[in-house]
């Protein structure tokens, strides 16, 4: 499936509410005209670890399929892929369950891989399974009052669900929270550059591993799309590959608004994990009522 077919799949849904259409059209018009909190172990890296209403809603112009011998269809930009994903995320059901479950699988060569997964209850109880637990689901002794983590910023579920739903406001909220935090790397306190990178990685965590609302996830996608240098790498397993600033990568399914792979993720204790494999780590994050024995 090529880029255009993938984006068509994202459009092949019921028409969205008119207010979503209007907001998305307004964002596209603006882009055309304008061009465009606690101390955590954040320094630790884990290596290896007019249009139709629907078309207006995703804010892109989709051309008819070209015949085999006809002119090539233009390449869909990385920003457009993210805006499609944002609209899909906005329409998606929020989901519910007893535990927020995140499973990360990192490939080590062709035949080997490692898995890291955790379950968090909104009250702060948490469980983990991975190499450190011998592959067993193990309850963690400490309960956190703020169990969900951006980079160096801990939140309750309610705080997470009430984050700003405008891109600039969301970025400003994260930046202010990072400014107030006492986060450090192995080299010392966060510098301005560290905070900028942490803010960007926090946006990635909102679209990949955190139980944010559909509106907040959509806002985070739009905020990422606003950065320069976002490039569409084409069709890869799991969706469309995207090259992002700071050397980060995502694989996004624009039809569902899900991030299926990422080169960086935030662990349950707020540390930043970078993945050496160019394909990134496979991410599966969802609510569940089941805690494995």
Backbone torsions as a table, in degrees:
resi	resn	phi	psi	omega
1	UNK	NA	127.8	179.9
2	UNK	-88.0	177.8	-176.9
3	UNK	-55.1	-46.3	-175.1
4	UNK	-65.3	-42.1	179.0
5	UNK	-64.1	-38.9	178.4
6	UNK	-63.0	-42.1	179.9
7	UNK	-70.4	-33.4	175.3
8	UNK	-61.7	-39.3	179.1
9	UNK	-60.9	-35.8	177.9
10	UNK	-66.6	-27.3	-179.1
11	UNK	-85.4	-16.5	-173.9
12	UNK	-81.6	61.7	178.7
13	UNK	-137.3	172.8	177.4
14	UNK	-60.4	148.6	-179.6
15	UNK	-63.6	140.0	-176.0
16	UNK	-80.8	170.1	175.0
17	UNK	-59.7	153.0	-175.8
18	UNK	-62.4	-34.0	-178.6
19	UNK	-66.1	-33.3	175.8
20	UNK	-66.9	-41.9	177.3
21	UNK	-58.2	-48.6	-176.6
22	UNK	-63.8	-42.3	-179.6
23	UNK	-64.2	-42.7	-178.1
24	UNK	-67.4	-41.1	177.2
25	UNK	-61.7	-40.9	179.9
26	UNK	-63.0	-40.9	179.2
27	UNK	-62.9	-43.6	-179.7
28	UNK	-63.1	-43.7	179.4
29	UNK	-60.9	-40.6	178.6
30	UNK	-64.7	-39.6	179.8
31	UNK	-66.5	-38.6	179.4
32	UNK	-65.6	-40.5	-178.7
33	UNK	-76.7	-36.2	-171.0
34	UNK	-102.7	-5.7	-178.8
35	UNK	71.0	27.3	173.4
36	UNK	-134.5	NA	NA
37	UNK	NA	131.3	-167.6
38	UNK	-140.0	167.8	-177.9
39	UNK	-78.0	125.5	-178.7
40	UNK	-129.5	168.5	-179.8
41	UNK	-85.1	67.8	-172.9
42	UNK	-80.9	-14.2	-178.1
43	UNK	-80.9	-14.1	-176.0
44	UNK	-76.0	130.0	176.7
45	UNK	-110.9	144.2	175.1
46	UNK	-106.9	103.9	-178.0
47	UNK	-77.2	139.5	-178.9
48	UNK	79.1	-25.3	-177.3
49	UNK	-77.1	NA	NA
50	UNK	NA	-43.8	167.8
51	UNK	-65.9	163.8	171.0
52	UNK	-67.4	162.8	-178.5
53	UNK	-60.6	-39.7	-179.4
54	UNK	-66.4	-40.6	179.9
55	UNK	-66.2	-38.7	177.2
56	UNK	-64.4	-34.9	-177.6
57	UNK	-63.3	-38.8	178.7
58	UNK	-88.0	-4.2	171.2
59	UNK	62.6	40.6	172.9
60	UNK	-138.7	156.0	175.0
61	UNK	-97.8	120.6	-179.0
62	UNK	-105.7	122.9	-178.3
63	UNK	-86.4	154.2	175.5
64	UNK	-60.2	155.1	178.8
65	UNK	-62.4	134.0	-180.0
66	UNK	-81.4	143.6	175.0
67	UNK	-63.6	162.4	-175.5
68	UNK	-54.9	-41.5	-177.3
69	UNK	-95.4	5.3	-177.3
70	UNK	-85.5	-177.4	-179.4
71	UNK	-67.4	147.8	-179.2
72	UNK	-70.2	143.4	175.6
73	UNK	-78.7	141.5	-176.9
74	UNK	-61.7	153.9	177.9
75	UNK	-74.1	134.2	176.9
76	UNK	-73.6	132.4	-176.7
77	UNK	-74.9	160.8	176.1
78	UNK	-61.8	-38.2	178.0
79	UNK	-61.4	-40.7	179.8
80	UNK	-65.4	-39.3	177.3
81	UNK	-59.3	-44.2	-179.4
82	UNK	-66.7	-36.1	178.9
83	UNK	-69.3	-36.6	173.7
84	UNK	-62.3	-46.7	179.9
85	UNK	-61.6	-36.8	179.4
86	UNK	-62.2	-44.4	-179.5
87	UNK	-66.9	-40.1	176.9
88	UNK	-63.3	-41.6	179.1
89	UNK	-63.5	-39.3	-178.3
90	UNK	-63.8	-32.0	-179.3
91	UNK	-85.4	-14.7	-172.1
92	UNK	-72.9	151.1	175.9
93	UNK	-67.2	149.4	-176.6
94	UNK	-71.4	-34.6	-178.2
95	UNK	83.4	159.5	179.4
96	UNK	-156.8	163.1	179.1
97	UNK	169.6	177.9	-179.2
98	UNK	-81.0	-34.9	-175.1
99	UNK	-127.3	140.2	168.2
100	UNK	-89.9	120.3	-173.1
101	UNK	-115.0	128.2	176.9
102	UNK	-125.3	127.8	176.8
103	UNK	-122.6	125.5	-179.4
104	UNK	-118.2	125.8	178.3
105	UNK	-118.7	123.6	-177.9
106	UNK	-114.8	125.2	179.3
107	UNK	-80.1	141.8	174.4
108	UNK	-124.3	84.0	-174.1
109	UNK	83.0	-163.3	-173.4
110	UNK	-77.3	-41.1	-169.2
111	UNK	-107.5	-10.1	-173.9
112	UNK	-115.4	149.9	176.7
113	UNK	-156.0	162.4	175.9
114	UNK	-128.3	149.5	-178.9
115	UNK	-121.3	143.1	176.7
116	UNK	-136.1	123.0	179.5
117	UNK	-143.4	154.9	179.9
118	UNK	-149.3	158.2	179.2
119	UNK	-126.1	133.7	179.9
120	UNK	-129.9	131.5	170.7
121	UNK	-93.5	148.3	-179.4
122	UNK	-56.0	-23.5	179.8
123	UNK	-82.0	0.5	175.9
124	UNK	103.8	-11.1	174.9
125	UNK	-66.5	142.4	-177.3
126	UNK	-148.7	154.9	179.3
127	UNK	-135.1	154.3	-177.7
128	UNK	-139.8	149.9	171.8
129	UNK	-139.5	131.3	-179.4
130	UNK	178.5	-165.8	-178.7
131	UNK	-61.4	-36.4	-177.7
132	UNK	-68.4	-22.7	-179.3
133	UNK	-104.2	10.7	179.9
134	UNK	66.1	26.1	179.2
135	UNK	79.5	8.0	-179.5
136	UNK	-103.9	146.6	174.8
137	UNK	-73.1	117.8	-173.3
138	UNK	-123.4	126.3	176.8
139	UNK	-70.8	140.9	176.6
140	UNK	-88.3	139.2	-173.0
141	UNK	-69.1	-38.8	-176.0
142	UNK	-86.1	133.8	174.1
143	UNK	-101.9	132.5	-179.8
144	UNK	-101.9	135.7	175.4
145	UNK	-72.8	-18.3	179.1
146	UNK	-127.3	78.4	-166.7
147	UNK	-81.2	-6.9	-176.7
148	UNK	-109.0	132.9	-169.3
149	UNK	-120.3	125.1	155.5
150	UNK	-81.6	-173.6	176.1
151	UNK	-70.4	112.8	175.5
152	UNK	66.2	11.7	178.8
153	UNK	-131.8	120.0	-178.1
154	UNK	-101.7	141.3	-174.4
155	UNK	-135.5	152.4	165.2
156	UNK	-80.1	167.5	177.4
157	UNK	-63.0	-38.6	-179.9
158	UNK	-64.8	-41.6	176.9
159	UNK	-62.9	-40.8	179.2
160	UNK	-61.9	-39.8	-176.9
161	UNK	-76.5	-14.4	-178.2
162	UNK	-110.7	19.7	174.9
163	UNK	-63.7	156.9	-178.6
164	UNK	-59.3	148.4	-179.2
165	UNK	-114.2	31.2	168.3
166	UNK	-126.2	134.2	-172.9
167	UNK	-52.9	-49.4	-178.4
168	UNK	-64.7	-38.6	179.8
169	UNK	-67.2	-38.4	178.3
170	UNK	-65.2	-45.8	178.2
171	UNK	-61.3	-40.1	179.7
172	UNK	-66.2	-39.6	178.7
173	UNK	-61.3	-46.2	-179.5
174	UNK	-64.2	-43.2	-179.3
175	UNK	-61.2	-42.1	179.5
176	UNK	-66.7	-40.4	178.5
177	UNK	-63.7	-40.0	177.5
178	UNK	-66.8	-36.4	178.6
179	UNK	-63.0	-36.5	-178.3
180	UNK	-80.0	-22.2	-174.9
181	UNK	-73.8	162.3	176.3
182	UNK	-107.6	34.5	-177.7
183	UNK	-63.0	148.1	-179.3
184	UNK	-138.1	157.0	166.4
185	UNK	-108.5	-178.5	177.7
186	UNK	-64.2	-19.6	180.0
187	UNK	-89.7	-6.3	179.9
188	UNK	128.9	-158.7	-178.1
189	UNK	-63.5	154.3	178.1
190	UNK	-58.7	133.8	170.5
191	UNK	-89.6	174.5	176.8
192	UNK	-59.6	-39.2	178.4
193	UNK	-65.5	-40.5	177.5
194	UNK	-60.6	-43.1	-179.3
195	UNK	-66.2	-37.7	178.0
196	UNK	-63.6	-44.7	179.1
197	UNK	-65.8	-40.6	179.5
198	UNK	-64.3	-36.5	177.4
199	UNK	-63.6	-42.0	179.0
200	UNK	-66.8	-43.2	178.8
201	UNK	-66.4	-28.8	175.9
202	UNK	-66.3	-37.7	175.6
203	UNK	-62.2	-40.8	178.0
204	UNK	-61.9	-40.9	-179.8
205	UNK	-65.6	-32.1	179.2
206	UNK	-66.3	-30.2	-179.7
207	UNK	-95.2	-5.7	-173.6
208	UNK	-122.0	-44.8	-169.3
209	UNK	-126.7	1.1	-177.4
210	UNK	-111.6	148.6	179.6
211	UNK	-82.4	56.7	176.9
212	UNK	-72.6	158.1	176.3
213	UNK	-68.7	160.6	175.3
214	UNK	-53.7	-38.7	-178.8
215	UNK	-67.3	-41.1	-179.9
216	UNK	-69.6	-40.8	177.5
217	UNK	-61.5	-43.8	178.0
218	UNK	-60.7	-40.6	179.5
219	UNK	-64.2	-40.6	178.6
220	UNK	-64.8	-40.9	175.3
221	UNK	-58.2	-45.3	-178.4
222	UNK	-66.8	-35.1	177.0
223	UNK	-65.4	-42.5	177.5
224	UNK	-63.0	-39.8	-179.9
225	UNK	-63.3	-23.5	-179.3
226	UNK	-77.6	-9.8	178.7
227	UNK	-79.8	144.1	175.8
228	UNK	-72.4	154.4	174.1
229	UNK	86.8	10.6	175.4
230	UNK	-78.2	124.8	-176.1
231	UNK	-126.5	141.8	175.0
232	UNK	-84.8	120.2	-179.6
233	UNK	-92.9	-1.1	178.0
234	UNK	95.0	-175.1	-175.7
235	UNK	-73.4	129.6	177.5
236	UNK	-138.2	167.6	176.1
237	UNK	-55.0	125.1	178.9
238	UNK	100.3	-7.7	179.7
239	UNK	143.8	-136.1	178.3
240	UNK	-109.9	131.9	178.3
241	UNK	-80.6	141.2	179.2
242	UNK	-129.6	133.5	171.1
243	UNK	-96.8	128.1	-174.8
244	UNK	-116.3	168.0	175.4
245	UNK	-57.7	161.0	179.1
246	UNK	64.5	18.4	177.2
247	UNK	77.1	9.6	180.0
248	UNK	-80.2	160.1	-179.8
249	UNK	-139.9	147.5	174.7
250	UNK	-134.2	153.5	165.5
251	UNK	-118.5	117.9	-173.7
252	UNK	-117.6	136.1	169.0
253	UNK	-94.9	103.1	-174.7
254	UNK	-67.9	-20.0	179.7
255	UNK	-71.5	-27.8	-178.0
256	UNK	-113.3	-15.0	-175.9
257	UNK	74.2	22.5	-179.7
258	UNK	-102.8	141.9	170.6
259	UNK	-92.1	119.4	-176.6
260	UNK	-100.6	-21.2	176.2
261	UNK	-145.5	151.3	178.0
262	UNK	-152.4	150.1	178.0
263	UNK	-88.4	-7.8	-179.1
264	UNK	-148.1	139.6	176.1
265	UNK	-146.6	159.9	179.1
266	UNK	-99.7	124.2	-179.9
267	UNK	-73.3	171.7	-175.6
268	UNK	-66.9	-17.9	177.9
269	UNK	-100.4	14.5	173.3
270	UNK	87.9	3.1	178.4
271	UNK	-81.1	155.2	178.7
272	UNK	-96.0	124.8	179.2
273	UNK	-110.9	123.1	177.3
274	UNK	-105.3	141.2	-175.0
275	UNK	-109.2	125.8	-176.9
276	UNK	-75.2	-33.3	-178.2
277	UNK	-60.4	127.1	-179.5
278	UNK	-57.2	-26.6	179.2
279	UNK	-74.8	-16.1	-179.5
280	UNK	81.2	179.0	177.1
281	UNK	-90.2	142.1	175.0
282	UNK	-78.2	132.2	-176.5
283	UNK	-117.3	131.8	171.1
284	UNK	-133.4	113.3	-176.2
285	UNK	-131.8	126.2	-177.4
286	UNK	-166.5	163.0	173.3
287	UNK	-78.1	145.9	177.1
288	UNK	-147.2	156.3	174.7
289	UNK	-102.7	3.4	-173.5
290	UNK	-114.2	127.7	171.8
291	UNK	-110.7	114.6	-177.8
292	UNK	-57.2	147.1	179.2
293	UNK	-71.2	NA	NA
